[in-house]
Amino acid sequence: MTIQGFNEQRQSVRIDMEASDLLIVWRQDGQEQQIIAKHSDVSRLGSSFVCSLPFAIGSQLTVVLQSNSPNPRRINGQVLRVSPLEQQYFIAVEFEADA
């Protein structure tokens, strides 16, 4: 997914996820929250997606890859960029070093 006016800053190879569904998990007021986003791409160091929530820069969240499989892969990360996109938001996340 190409976002007009978006300046790519990652140096790793990206894999286009063709707007597949992606589960995003975070904690708010001590409670686990979830939302389904549209996955834009993933690389060794991060991921990007489009969703209806404007996560704050610096927010900690978990990207759940293959959420429908018996062994989903949960990767923790931090929101680096948030860009308005029509009535949604383009979110860029950097994975934690131990991911």
Buried (B, 14 or more C-beta within 10 A) or exposed (E): BEBEEBEEEBEEEBEEBEBEEBBBBBEEEEEEEEBEBBBBBBBEBBBBBBBEBBBEEEBEBBBBBEBEEEEEEEBBBBBBBBBEBEEBBBBBBBBEEEB
